[in-house]
Amino acid sequence: QVQLVESGGGLVQPGGSLRLSCAASGFTFSSYAMSWYRQAPGKERELVAVITSAGSSANYADSMKGRFTISRDNAKNTVYLQMNSLKPEDTAVYYCKVNRYGVNYWGKGTLVTVSS
């Protein structure tokens, strides 16, 4: 079955960086676009970034442009989110997602806390 396992979250100071990973299994990873979402306390889940199946194109939410970079390694069945210049408002649980045949599959998320 589809499994998505996020890792790499933690506590970081404002202005710092983190790299999140999402290891995928149970489907042909290289055939699907992958997305990162996040959910801050008391807020709805929001799209962070999406990358095409081959990794040739990516799109970002406006507030993340220039600070976050999504990438993937299809040989490792892994999608990454490099986050730079982190701000306290980036504090959230970060999830990766794949949509297969109209069904969304989510990982359990990894918590990112940006605080001094």
C-alpha positions as a Markdown table, in Angstrom:
| # | Residue | x | y | z |
|---|---|---|---|---|
| 1 | Gln | 0.0 | 0.0 | 0.0 |
| 2 | Val | 1.0 | 3.6 | -0.4 |
| 3 | Gln | 3.2 | 4.9 | 2.4 |
| 4 | Leu | 4.7 | 8.3 | 2.8 |
| 5 | Val | 7.1 | 9.0 | 5.7 |
| 6 | Glu | 8.3 | 12.5 | 6.4 |
| 7 | Ser | 11.4 | 13.3 | 8.4 |
| 8 | Gly | 13.8 | 16.1 | 9.1 |
| 9 | Gly | 11.6 | 18.4 | 11.2 |
| 10 | Gly | 12.8 | 20.0 | 14.4 |
| 11 | Leu | 13.5 | 23.2 | 16.3 |
| 12 | Val | 15.3 | 25.9 | 14.4 |
| 13 | Gln | 16.0 | 29.6 | 15.1 |
| 14 | Pro | 14.6 | 32.3 | 12.9 |
| 15 | Gly | 16.7 | 32.7 | 9.8 |
| 16 | Gly | 17.8 | 29.1 | 9.9 |
| 17 | Ser | 17.4 | 26.2 | 7.5 |
| 18 | Leu | 16.0 | 22.8 | 7.5 |
| 19 | Arg | 15.7 | 20.0 | 4.9 |
| 20 | Leu | 12.7 | 17.8 | 5.0 |
| 21 | Ser | 12.5 | 14.4 | 3.4 |
| 22 | Cys | 9.6 | 12.2 | 2.4 |
| 23 | Ala | 10.2 | 8.6 | 1.6 |
| 24 | Ala | 7.6 | 7.0 | -0.6 |
| 25 | Ser | 6.7 | 3.3 | -1.2 |
| 26 | Gly | 3.9 | 1.2 | -2.5 |
| 27 | Phe | 3.5 | 3.0 | -5.9 |
| 28 | Thr | 5.6 | 3.9 | -8.9 |
| 29 | Phe | 7.1 | 7.1 | -7.4 |
| 30 | Ser | 8.5 | 8.4 | -10.7 |
| 31 | Ser | 5.1 | 8.5 | -12.3 |
| 32 | Tyr | 3.4 | 11.0 | -10.0 |
| 33 | Ala | 3.7 | 14.6 | -9.0 |
| 34 | Met | 4.4 | 15.1 | -5.3 |
| 35 | Ser | 3.4 | 17.9 | -3.0 |
| 36 | Trp | 4.3 | 19.4 | 0.3 |
| 37 | Tyr | 1.6 | 20.9 | 2.5 |
| 38 | Arg | 1.7 | 22.4 | 6.0 |
| 39 | Gln | -0.7 | 23.0 | 8.8 |
| 40 | Ala | 0.0 | 25.5 | 11.5 |
| 41 | Pro | -1.8 | 25.4 | 14.9 |
| 42 | Gly | -5.4 | 26.5 | 14.5 |
| 43 | Lys | -5.1 | 26.9 | 10.8 |
| 44 | Glu | -6.2 | 25.0 | 7.7 |
| 45 | Arg | -3.7 | 22.8 | 5.8 |
| 46 | Glu | -2.1 | 24.8 | 3.0 |
| 47 | Leu | -0.1 | 23.9 | -0.1 |
| 48 | Val | 3.6 | 24.7 | 0.1 |
| 49 | Ala | 5.0 | 23.3 | -3.2 |
| 50 | Val | 4.4 | 20.8 | -5.9 |
| 51 | Ile | 6.8 | 19.1 | -8.2 |
| 52 | Thr | 6.2 | 17.2 | -11.4 |
| 53 | Ser | 6.9 | 13.5 | -11.8 |
| 54 | Ala | 10.2 | 14.0 | -13.5 |
| 55 | Gly | 11.2 | 16.9 | -11.3 |
| 56 | Ser | 11.4 | 19.3 | -14.3 |
| 57 | Ser | 9.0 | 21.8 | -12.9 |
| 58 | Ala | 7.8 | 23.1 | -9.5 |
| 59 | Asn | 5.4 | 25.6 | -8.2 |
| 60 | Tyr | 5.3 | 27.3 | -4.8 |
| 61 | Ala | 2.9 | 29.2 | -2.6 |
| 62 | Asp | 3.6 | 32.9 | -2.8 |
| 63 | Ser | 4.9 | 33.1 | 0.8 |
| 64 | Met | 7.4 | 30.4 | 0.2 |
| 65 | Lys | 8.8 | 31.6 | -3.2 |
| 66 | Gly | 12.5 | 32.3 | -3.0 |
| 67 | Arg | 12.9 | 30.6 | 0.4 |
| 68 | Phe | 11.8 | 27.0 | -0.1 |
| 69 | Thr | 12.9 | 24.6 | -2.8 |
| 70 | Ile | 11.2 | 21.3 | -3.6 |
| 71 | Ser | 13.2 | 18.5 | -5.3 |
| 72 | Arg | 13.0 | 14.8 | -5.8 |
| 73 | Asp | 15.3 | 11.8 | -6.3 |
| 74 | Asn | 13.3 | 9.2 | -8.3 |
| 75 | Ala | 16.1 | 6.7 | -7.8 |
| 76 | Lys | 15.5 | 7.0 | -4.0 |
| 77 | Asn | 11.7 | 7.4 | -4.1 |
| 78 | Thr | 12.2 | 10.5 | -2.1 |
| 79 | Val | 11.0 | 14.1 | -2.3 |
| 80 | Tyr | 12.7 | 16.9 | -0.4 |
| 81 | Leu | 11.8 | 20.4 | 0.8 |
| 82 | Gln | 14.7 | 22.7 | 1.5 |
| 83 | Met | 13.6 | 25.5 | 3.7 |
| 84 | Asn | 15.8 | 28.6 | 4.1 |
| 85 | Ser | 15.3 | 31.9 | 5.9 |
| 86 | Leu | 12.8 | 30.4 | 8.2 |
| 87 | Lys | 10.4 | 32.6 | 10.1 |
| 88 | Pro | 8.3 | 31.9 | 13.2 |
| 89 | Glu | 5.2 | 31.8 | 11.0 |
| 90 | Asp | 6.7 | 28.8 | 9.2 |
| 91 | Thr | 6.0 | 26.8 | 12.3 |
| 92 | Ala | 3.7 | 23.9 | 11.3 |
| 93 | Val | 3.4 | 20.2 | 10.7 |
| 94 | Tyr | 4.7 | 19.6 | 7.2 |
| 95 | Tyr | 3.1 | 16.8 | 5.2 |
| 96 | Cys | 3.9 | 15.2 | 1.8 |
| 97 | Lys | 1.1 | 14.1 | -0.4 |
| 98 | Val | 0.5 | 12.1 | -3.6 |
| 99 | Asn | -2.7 | 11.9 | -5.6 |
| 100 | Arg | -3.3 | 8.6 | -7.3 |
| 101 | Tyr | -6.4 | 8.0 | -9.3 |
| 102 | Gly | -8.2 | 10.8 | -7.5 |
| 103 | Val | -7.3 | 9.7 | -4.0 |
| 104 | Asn | -5.0 | 11.7 | -1.8 |
| 105 | Tyr | -2.5 | 9.9 | 0.3 |
| 106 | Trp | -0.7 | 11.7 | 3.1 |
| 107 | Gly | 2.1 | 11.0 | 5.4 |
| 108 | Lys | 1.9 | 11.6 | 9.2 |
| 109 | Gly | 3.8 | 14.8 | 9.0 |
| 110 | Thr | 6.9 | 16.2 | 10.6 |
| 111 | Leu | 6.9 | 19.1 | 13.0 |
| 112 | Val | 8.9 | 22.2 | 12.2 |
| 113 | Thr | 9.2 | 24.8 | 15.0 |
| 114 | Val | 10.9 | 28.1 | 14.3 |
| 115 | Ser | 11.7 | 29.9 | 17.5 |
| 116 | Ser | 14.5 | 31.6 | 19.3 |
